[in-house]
Amino acid sequence: MEPIGLAVVGAGYWGPNLVRTAQATPALRLKWLCDLDEERARAVLGGYTTVRATTSYQDVLADPEVGAVAIATPAATHFDLVRAALEAGKHVLVEKPLTPSVAESAKLVRLAEQNGLVLMCDHTYCYTPAVRKIRELVRGGEIGDVQFVDSVRINLGLVQPDVDVLWDLAPHDLSILDFVLPAGVAVEAVAARGSDPIDAGRLCVAHLSVQLSTGVMAHVHVNWLSPTKIRTTVIGGSRRTIVWDDLNPMQRVAVYDRGVDLTPAGGLGQAERHQALISYRVGDILVPALPEREALREVMTELAAAITAGRPATTDGRAGLRVVALLEAASRSVETGGALVPVQNVLEESQ
């Protein structure tokens, strides 16, 4: 089949990565790079290229050879840009978050579905070999029932001008959580607290507690101010525990046969029952072999495959909407001093 014509919108921080991986994906053919600064776009493309640079989004959407648009612009611009592309009959890949609000995200999801178009969110981590292996282990029952999730994403990062640390970093962890949880397990509510110790005018440190439908709690810590970079997630199960260290190339994922077991205590008194209930299990550590694949290349391949097959992408608009609902609920919780905010209520208000 002929490659799908693609336009990339945004030549800033992430746009050049989309340009590079699109050009390396046989099922796609990059046609345009659109940016408000045409010289910056030309610099990204280099001197020897047939890809056109432009400042006109209208010209991009008017090109019949463009079948899809990849948008890498500030979150506040996503709604208008994605809506225009969908109304022009283009499939869309958009960076996280889908939009800054549930209401806007829900409108885009409905518009894409009504027009039979692919709306895909670039939840890049969901396409890494490590996270795919974690999903396989969790959904395959290898770790038993999920009992807790602890995630830490901290570093000395760039204080963003348009979003706080929740909306900048937490989408990674929340999209991973949405991706790996077993079918039928949903997020019910979120409680969050944060601080701005450097007077940046927005949260720079935040902690989220996510309540699942099984009663399990997932915890996420995000921070722009840490002098050390940590990217770890621990998913504890009734049988085994997964530890993912994204900064350890030698052991990104480890599965520990260690934990706490409950044993029958029938017929015992209260004191004896307390001791009999708890036992500790210490077993082997398994380090799965992971293939070496670039996640963003997998994103581009999935975009093309979803368009060709006429199916939703793995991280489709509804996945993006669920993440935005979590973020919006977390922001409400921060405003109310850390109160538990039902996520379903946030979604229903968008309908």
C-alpha positions in Angstrom: 0.0 0.0 0.0 1.0 3.6 -0.5 2.6 5.3 2.6 0.2 7.5 4.5 1.0 11.2 4.1 1.9 12.8 7.4 2.3 16.4 8.6 4.1 17.3 11.8 2.9 20.4 13.6 5.4 21.9 16.0 9.1 22.1 15.6 10.0 22.7 19.2 11.2 20.3 21.8 9.3 17.1 20.7 8.5 17.9 17.1 12.0 17.0 15.8 11.7 13.5 17.3 8.4 13.0 15.5 10.0 14.2 12.2 12.9 11.7 12.7 10.8 8.7 13.5 8.2 9.4 10.9 10.9 9.5 8.2 12.2 6.2 9.5 8.7 4.5 9.3 8.0 2.9 5.9 4.3 3.1 6.3 4.4 6.9 6.6 5.7 9.6 4.3 6.4 13.0 5.9 5.0 15.8 3.7 5.0 18.9 5.9 6.6 20.4 9.0 4.4 23.3 10.3 5.6 25.8 12.8 5.1 29.5 13.6 8.8 29.9 13.1 9.5 28.7 9.5 13.3 29.1 9.9 13.2 26.8 12.9 11.2 24.2 10.9 13.7 24.4 8.0 16.6 24.0 10.5 14.9 20.8 11.8 14.5 19.4 8.3 18.0 20.2 7.1 19.1 21.4 3.7 18.5 18.2 1.7 14.8 17.3 2.0 11.6 17.2 0.0 9.5 17.9 3.1 7.9 21.3 3.0 8.2 23.8 5.8 5.4 26.3 6.4 3.7 28.5 9.0 0.3 27.9 7.5 -1.7 25.1 9.2 -4.5 25.8 6.7 -2.2 24.8 3.8 -1.3 21.6 5.6 -5.0 20.6 6.1 -5.9 21.6 2.5 -3.3 19.1 1.1 -5.1 16.0 -0.1 -1.9 14.0 0.1 -1.9 14.5 3.9 -3.8 11.7 5.6 -2.7 12.3 9.2 -1.4 15.1 11.4 1.0 14.7 14.4 0.6 17.6 16.8 3.5 18.6 19.2 2.5 22.0 20.4 1.6 23.4 23.9 -1.4 21.7 25.5 -3.5 24.8 25.4 -3.5 24.7 21.6 -4.4 21.0 21.2 -8.2 21.4 21.1 -8.3 23.9 18.2 -5.6 22.1 16.2 -7.0 18.6 16.7 -10.6 19.7 16.0 -9.5 21.5 12.8 -7.6 18.4 11.6 -10.5 16.0 12.3 -13.0 18.4 10.6 -10.7 18.3 7.6 -10.8 14.5 7.6 -7.3 13.9 8.9 -6.3 11.3 11.4 -4.5 12.7 14.4 -1.6 11.8 16.7 -1.4 14.3 19.6 1.1 14.7 22.4 0.1 14.4 26.0 -2.2 15.6 27.5 -4.9 15.3 24.9 -6.3 18.7 26.0 -6.3 20.7 29.3 -9.9 19.7 30.1 -12.2 16.7 30.2 -14.9 18.6 28.3 -12.6 19.5 25.4 -11.1 16.0 25.3 -14.6 14.4 25.2 -15.6 16.6 22.3 -12.6 15.5 20.3 -13.2 11.8 21.0 -16.8 12.1 19.9 -15.8 14.1 16.7 -13.2 11.4 15.8 -15.6 8.6 16.3 -18.4 10.3 14.4 -16.1 10.8 11.4 -14.5 7.4 11.6 -11.0 8.8 12.2 -8.1 7.7 14.3 -7.4 9.9 17.3 -4.3 8.7 19.0 -2.5 10.0 22.0 1.3 9.8 22.2 1.5 8.0 25.5 5.1 7.0 24.5 5.9 4.9 27.6 3.1 2.5 26.7 5.1 1.5 23.7 8.3 0.7 25.5 9.3 -3.0 25.8 9.5 -2.6 29.6 5.9 -1.3 30.0 4.6 -3.8 27.5 6.2 -6.6 29.5 4.7 -5.2 32.7 1.2 -5.2 31.1 1.8 -8.8 30.0 2.7 -9.9 33.5 -0.1 -8.0 35.2 -2.8 -8.9 32.8 -1.6 -12.5 32.5 -2.0 -13.0 36.2 1.7 -13.7 36.8 1.8 -11.4 39.9 -1.7 -12.4 41.2 -4.0 -9.6 42.3 -2.6 -6.1 42.3 -2.2 -5.0 45.9 -0.4 -1.6 45.5 1.4 0.6 43.0 4.1 3.1 43.9 5.6 5.4 41.2 8.3 8.0 41.5 9.2 10.4 38.6 11.5 13.1 39.9 14.4 15.2 38.5 15.8 18.7 38.2 13.4 19.5 35.4 12.4 22.4 33.4 9.7 24.5 35.1 7.1 24.7 32.4 5.5 28.1 31.6 2.0 26.8 30.8 1.4 23.8 33.1 2.2 22.6 36.6 4.2 19.5 37.5 1.0 17.4 37.7 0.1 18.1 34.1 3.7 17.9 32.9 4.9 14.7 34.5 2.0 12.7 35.9 0.5 11.9 32.5 3.3 9.5 32.0 2.5 7.5 35.1 -1.2 7.7 34.8 -1.2 6.6 31.2 1.0 3.6 32.2 -1.4 2.8 35.0 -4.3 2.9 32.6 -2.4 0.7 30.2 -1.3 -2.1 32.5 -4.2 -2.5 34.9 -6.2 -5.7 34.5 -9.4 -5.5 32.5 -12.3 -4.6 34.7 -10.1 -2.6 37.2 -10.9 1.1 37.0 -9.8 4.3 38.8 -12.6 5.5 41.0 -11.2 8.6 42.8 -8.0 10.7 43.2 -6.6 12.7 46.1 -3.7 15.0 45.5 -1.6 17.6 47.3 1.2 19.8 46.0 3.5 22.7 46.8 5.4 25.5 45.1 8.4 26.1 47.3 10.3 28.3 44.8 7.3 30.7 44.1 7.1 29.7 40.5 3.4 30.4 40.4 2.5 26.7 39.9 2.9 23.4 41.6 6.5 22.1 41.4 6.1 19.1 43.7 3.0 16.8 43.9 1.7 13.6 45.4 -1.3 11.7 44.0 -3.2 8.8 45.6 -5.3 7.0 43.1 -8.1 4.8 44.5 -8.9 1.7 42.3 -12.2 -0.1 42.0 -10.7 -3.0 43.9 -9.9 -0.9 46.9 -6.2 -0.8 46.1 -4.3 2.5 46.2 -1.8 3.6 43.6 0.6 6.4 44.6 2.4 8.8 42.2 5.1 11.3 43.2 6.2 13.9 40.7 8.8 16.6 41.3 10.7 19.2 39.2 13.1 20.1 41.9 15.0 17.0 42.8 18.8 17.1 42.1 18.7 13.4 41.4 16.7 11.7 38.7 14.5 8.7 39.7 12.2 6.8 37.4 10.8 3.8 39.3 7.5 2.0 39.5 6.7 -0.9 41.9 3.6 -3.0 41.3 3.0 -5.4 44.2 0.8 -8.4 43.6 -0.5 -11.2 45.8 2.0 -13.7 44.2 4.9 -11.5 42.9 6.1 -7.9 42.7 7.4 -6.0 39.7 10.1 -3.4 40.0 10.6 -1.2 37.0 13.7 1.1 37.0 13.7 3.0 33.7 17.2 4.3 34.3 18.8 0.9 34.7 19.5 -0.5 31.2 20.9 -3.7 32.7 17.7 -4.5 34.7 14.8 -2.3 33.7 12.3 -4.9 34.9 12.7 -7.3 37.7 10.0 -9.7 39.1 10.5 -10.6 42.8 9.0 -13.7 44.2 8.9 -12.0 47.6 6.0 -10.8 49.7 3.6 -11.3 52.5 1.2 -14.2 52.6 -2.0 -14.8 54.6 -2.4 -18.2 56.2 -5.6 -19.8 57.6 -6.1 -19.0 61.3 -9.4 -20.7 62.1 -10.1 -21.8 65.6 -7.3 -19.7 67.1 -7.6 -16.9 69.7 -7.1 -13.3 68.7 -3.4 -13.2 69.7 -2.5 -16.4 67.9 -4.6 -15.4 64.9 -2.6 -12.3 64.4 0.7 -14.2 64.3 -0.7 -17.0 62.2 -2.2 -14.7 59.5 1.1 -13.2 58.4 4.0 -15.1 56.8 6.8 -13.8 54.7 7.9 -15.3 51.3 11.4 -15.0 50.0 12.0 -16.5 46.6 13.9 -15.9 43.3 14.2 -12.7 41.2 13.5 -13.0 37.5 14.9 -10.4 35.1 13.0 -10.8 31.7 15.0 -10.3 28.5 13.6 -7.2 26.7 14.0 -6.4 23.1 15.7 -3.1 22.1 13.1 -1.0 20.3 12.6 2.7 20.2 9.2 3.5 21.7 8.5 6.5 19.4 9.1 4.3 16.4 6.5 1.9 17.8 4.1 4.8 18.2 4.5 5.8 14.5 4.1 2.2 13.4 0.9 1.9 15.5 -0.5 5.1 14.1 -0.1 3.8 10.5 -1.4 0.3 11.5 -4.6 1.8 13.1 -5.3 4.0 10.1 -4.8 1.1 7.6 -6.9 -1.3 9.6 -9.6 1.2 10.5 -9.4 0.4 14.2 -8.7 2.5 17.3 -5.1 2.9 18.3 -3.8 1.2 21.4 -3.6 4.6 23.1 -6.7 6.1 21.5 -8.6 9.2 22.3 -10.6 7.4 25.0 -7.3 6.5 26.8 -6.3 10.1 26.5 -9.6 11.2 27.9 -9.3 8.9 31.0 -5.8 10.4 31.7 -7.2 13.9 31.4 -10.0 13.0 33.8 -7.5 11.8 36.4 -5.5 15.0 36.0 -8.5 17.3 36.3 -9.7 15.4 39.4 -6.2 15.7 40.9 -6.2 19.5 40.2 -9.6 19.8 41.9 -8.3 17.8 44.8 -5.3 20.1 45.2 -7.7 23.1 45.2 -9.7 21.6 48.1 -6.7 20.7 50.2 -6.4 17.1 49.2 -10.0 15.9 49.3 -10.8 12.6 47.5 -12.5 13.5 44.1 -14.5 10.9 42.2 -13.1 10.5 38.7 -16.4 9.2 37.3 -18.1 12.4 38.3 -15.6 14.4 36.3 -16.2 12.2 33.3 -20.0 12.4 33.6 -19.9 16.2 33.8 -18.2 16.3 30.3 -21.1 14.4 28.7 
